[in-house]
Amino acid sequence: MHYVYVLQSQKDKTIYIGNTEDLDKRLLEHNSGKASYTSQRRPFKLVYYEAYLDKKDAVDREIKLKHHGSVIGHLKRRIKNSLTD
């Protein structure tokens, strides 16, 4: 399986989007500081993910979420509405 995931920083509430084959391992990497891009915003919590059988589909979805404002805007609203502080 391949996953597209959305993390939220508990430090500043920013959102991070990525893709991986091992969701648990990747979340641990983000929270341990091994992922340099997110190391200053730790800790993170997983707020959303999608599973794909094909890696290309996961990568394509990640790109859409990162580069198409209306897509990520809609997803952020759905996530925000479902989160409780």
Residue pairs with C-beta under 8 A, 6 or more apart in sequence:
1 21
1 51
1 52
1 53
2 19
2 20
2 21
2 51
2 52
2 53
2 54
2 55
2 57
2 58
2 59
3 19
3 20
3 21
3 23
3 49
3 50
3 51
3 52
3 58
4 17
4 18
4 19
4 49
4 50
4 52
4 58
4 61
4 62
4 65
5 17
5 18
5 19
5 20
5 23
5 26
5 27
5 46
5 48
5 49
5 50
6 15
6 16
6 17
6 46
6 47
6 48
6 49
6 65
6 75
6 79
7 15
7 16
7 17
7 18
7 27
7 30
7 38
7 44
7 45
7 46
7 47
8 14
8 15
8 16
8 44
8 45
8 47
8 79
8 83
9 15
9 16
9 38
9 41
9 42
9 43
9 44
10 42
10 43
10 44
10 45
11 41
11 42
11 43
12 41
14 41
15 47
15 76
15 79
16 30
16 37
16 38
16 41
16 44
17 62
17 65
17 66
17 72
18 26
18 62
19 55
19 58
19 59
19 61
19 62
20 26
21 55
23 46
23 49
26 35
27 44
27 46
29 35
30 38
30 42
30 44
31 42
31 43
31 44
33 39
33 42
38 44
47 79
47 83
48 75
48 79
50 58
50 61
52 58
52 61
64 71
65 71
65 72
65 75
66 72
